[in-house]
């Protein structure tokens, strides 16, 4: 048995398991139009199966705003799946719904101004799309060429450095994002662990921002990286189907262990 196999067996049989999952590129294929992203049918089935098990909590942990995450995850008010959106700055809890978050009026006004200024500045660049974020702004360049991408990112970097130098900067798959809230997926998973009483955590992600959470996992947890590239995760899978294979195995082991 490999170390990864042993870790998988250990988390699968822990008393209270938290399965925290990134969305884009982890459960849903990356797409040019971010709002058309949806879980693959196998991923949806695996999430639903785990969430239906006793002493098993499933959470989606995403950089998406809460409203957008609920839309693309097709998440309704009856869902048992927890949500940590905006990199953990927004939470949705089963049975209670969205949790109130204190916002600073000055930060929100600056957010609106920067969203508008950056959007105007890149309006002539083909393939660049500005996403208004709950706590900042995202510059999408999936459909842009290298020259347009460089110009858009350079403009956004300059404006934020001048107007909001304390904002948190993140990069991901064809996105540059800034936010006045500094929560990360590491703090999101820590909060979920505390709130759910989890005795072990599985966290899976595919992007740079997921490494925050993967690197903060504790002994007895299991981190899974989806795709290629460097990672601190103990287990790597090639694609979404590879992750689903793991999630299905976890669900099976928890059923068998409970018998």
N, C-alpha and C positions, 0 to 999 in steps of 0.2 A: 504494500500500500504506500503510495506517495504521500508527501506532506500535504499536498493539496487535497488528496482523497480523505486523509485523516481529518483535516480541518472541515471539509464538507460534511463528513459524518458527524463530527462533534456539534456543529451548528444546527444540523438537521434534527438532532435529538435533544437540543437544549430545552429547558422548561418553557420559556417564553421567547419566541423568535421574532425579531424585527427584520423584515425584508424591505430595504430602502432602495429604490431604483430610480435612476435618471430616466428621462423619457426619450428625448431626441437622440437617435443613433444607438440607443440601448434597447428600447422596446418598439420604437417606430423608426422606419428608414428616414434618413435625411432627405429633404425635398426642397425644391427651389422656392416654393411658396410655403412659409412656415406654418400657416394656419390650415393647410391641408394635411399636415402630418397626422397619422393615425397608427395605433398599435397594429402589428400584424395579427391575424386571427389566432395563431398559436400563442403569441405573447399575451393577448387578451385572455385566452383560456387559462393560461398558467397563472396570471395575476388573480383571476377570479377564483381559481381552485385553491390557491394559497390563502386568500383572504377569507375563504369559507371555513378554514380549519380552526379548531380551538387553539387558543394560546399562540396564535400566529397573526402578526400585524403586518400589513403591507402599506407602504407609503411611497408616493411619487415625490422625488426631490428634484426640483427643476429650477432653471434660471428664468423660466417663463413667468409672467405675471399670473396671479391666481385665476383671473377670469379666462385668460387664454389657455391656461393649463386645463381648467375644467372643460373648456370647449373641445380641445384636441383629444383629451383623454375620455371624452364622452362620459363625464363624471356627473352623476345626478345627486340629489339630496339624500337619497336612500343608500348611497354607496358606503361600504365599510372601509374603503381605502382612504388613508390619511393623505393630506397634501402639504408639502412644504414648498412654496413657490417663491419666486424672486430671490433665489439662493438662500431661502430660509427667513426672509423678512416678512413673509405672509404664511399663515397657517389656516388650514381647514381641518376640523376634527369631526369624525363621525358622531352624529347625534346632536352636535352643537353648532356646526357650520363654521363660517369664517370668524376668526378671532380678531378683535379690534386691535389696531396698531396705531400708536401715537405718531403723528406726522408733524413736521415743522413747516409752518406756512412759508417761511423764507426759502427753505430748501425746495418746496414744491413750486414756488414762483420761479426760482432759478432753473429747476427742471424744465418747466414750460418754455422758458426763454431759450435754453440751450437746444431743446428739441426743435424749436422753430428755426433757430439760427443755423444749426447743422443741416437741417432739411433744406433750407434755402441755399446753403452753400454747396450742396452736392446735387442739386436739382438737375444740373446739366450732365451728370455722369450716368451713362447707361448701365443698367443692371445693379445700381446701388439703391438700397431701400432702407429708410429710417424707421425703426420701430419705437414708438413711444412706450417707455417702460414705466411701471408704477413708481419706481424710485430713481429713474434716470433715463437713459437713452441707449438704443442699440443700433449699430451701423452694420447692416447686412450686405455682403458682397459676393454671395454665391453665384449670382448671374453676371457679375462684372469681370472685365479683364484685369490683368495685373496692373496696368497703368491707372485705370479708374480706381481700383482698390487702394493703391498707394496714395492717390490724391485724396480720396475720401477719408482714409484713416489719418492721414497727415493733418487734414483740416480739423477733424474731430479732436485729435490729440492737442492741437494748438489751442483751440477754443476752450477745451476743458482745463488745460493747464493754466490759462489766463483767468478763467472765470470761477473754476471750482477745483483748485489744486488738491484739495483733501478728498475728493471723490475716489472711490475704488475703481480701478481699471481692470478689466478682464478680457481675455481673448478666448475664442473657441473656434469651432468649425465655421469659417467664413463669417465671423461676427466679431466686432469690437464693441464692448459694452462698458458703460460708466454708470455708477450709482452712488447716491449720497448715503445710502445705508451700507454698512460694512459687513453684514452677516455673510457667512459662507456655507457651503454644503457641509463642512465639518461641524459647525455650530448647529446646523439644522439636524444632523443625525444625532448629535449629543442631546439636543432637546427632545427629539423623538424617543431616544433611548430612555431618558428620564421619565417622560410622560407615560410611556407604555409599560415601564417596568421590565423591559427586555433583558434577558440574561445573556443574549448573544445577538449579533447583528450581521446580516449579509448586506453589503452595499455593492451595487454594480453601476458602472458608468463607462463612457467611451471618450470623454473629452478632457481638456486641460483642467477645467474647473472641478471635475470629479476627483482629481488627484488630492485636493484639500481633504475630502472626506476619506478617501482611501488611505491617506497617510496618517489619519487621526484614529483609525480603528484600533481597538484594544486587543490584547491577547485573548484568543478564543473567538474572535470575530473572523469573518471571511470577506476579503475584498476581491471583486471580479472586474477585470478590464475587458471591454468588448472592442475587438479590432486589433490593429497593429499599433506600434509605437511604444515608447518607453512608459513604464508604469511601476508604481510601488505595490500594485496588487499581487496577492499570492497566486491568483489564478487568472489565466488569460483564455478567452474564447474568441474564435474567429469572427463571429457575427451574431446577429440577433437570434438566429436559430440555435447557435451554440449556447447562448445564455438560457434560452428556453429549455434546452435539454437539462441544464443544471437545475433550473427552477422546478421542472417536473420531477427530477430525482429527489429534490428536497421535499416536495409535497408527498411523494410516495413514502419516503423514509419516515416522515412525521406520522403518516397514517399507520404504517406498520408498527412504529415504536409505541403508538398510543394503544395498540390492541393488547 
